[in-house]
Amino acid sequence: MEYAITLNVVFGSVISLLLTVVAYFMKQLHSDFKKMEKDLTEVKTMALLIKTEFKNSYDLLNQKVDYLEHRVNIIEQKNFKHSSNEK
């Protein structure tokens, strides 16, 4: 009988120790997931910022191209009128 009680105490201690180890690793895993979630949110914010910056640059570039096309058209029209007046 005494041997059974000792065996129960040993198994109980081993199970408690194993549960403590599992709880420790679960706590570490939880904190890692929290850090990963924070990093993921930061990456999403940076991606949105970069996307917005590229869109603004693209719009500005298109505006400049449109302006230059307009100027070239005006210059071509003046050149065409000038060359047709000379003939």
C-alpha positions in Angstrom: 0.0 0.0 0.0 2.8 2.3 0.9 4.5 1.5 -2.5 1.3 2.6 -4.3 1.1 5.9 -2.5 4.8 6.6 -3.3 4.1 5.7 -6.9 1.1 8.0 -7.0 3.3 10.9 -5.6 6.0 10.3 -8.2 3.6 10.1 -11.1 1.8 13.2 -9.8 5.1 15.1 -9.5 6.2 14.1 -13.0 2.8 15.1 -14.5 2.9 18.4 -12.6 6.4 19.0 -13.9 5.4 18.2 -17.5 2.4 20.5 -17.3 4.6 23.3 -16.0 6.9 22.9 -18.9 4.0 22.8 -21.4 2.5 26.0 -19.7 5.9 27.7 -20.0 6.1 26.9 -23.7 2.5 27.9 -24.3 3.2 31.3 -22.6 6.3 31.8 -24.9 4.2 30.8 -28.0 1.5 33.3 -27.0 4.0 36.1 -26.6 5.6 35.2 -30.0 2.2 35.4 -31.6 1.5 38.8 -30.1 4.9 40.1 -31.4 4.2 38.6 -34.8 0.7 40.3 -34.9 2.3 43.6 -34.0 5.0 43.2 -36.7 2.3 42.2 -39.2 0.3 45.3 -38.5 3.5 47.4 -38.9 4.2 45.8 -42.2 0.7 46.4 -43.4 0.9 50.1 -42.4 4.3 50.5 -44.2 2.9 48.8 -47.3 -0.1 51.1 -47.4 2.2 54.1 -46.9 4.5 53.0 -49.7 1.5 52.3 -52.0 0.1 55.8 -51.3 3.5 57.3 -51.9 3.9 55.5 -55.3 0.4 56.5 -56.3 1.1 60.2 -55.5 4.3 60.0 -57.5 2.6 58.3 -60.4 -0.1 61.0 -60.4 2.5 63.7 -60.3 4.4 62.1 -63.1 1.3 61.8 -65.2 0.5 65.4 -64.6 3.9 66.4 -65.8 3.7 64.2 -68.9 0.3 65.7 -69.8 1.7 69.2 -69.3 4.7 68.4 -71.6 2.4 66.9 -74.2 0.3 70.1 -74.1 3.4 72.2 -74.6 4.7 70.1 -77.4 1.3 70.3 -79.2 1.4 74.1 -78.9 5.0 74.3 -80.2 4.1 71.9 -83.1 1.1 74.0 -84.0 3.1 77.2 -83.9 5.8 75.5 -86.0 3.3 74.2 -88.5 1.7 77.7 -88.8 5.1 79.3 -89.2 6.2 76.8 -91.8 2.9 77.1 -93.7 3.2 80.9 -93.7 6.6 80.8 -95.2 5.4 78.8 -98.2 
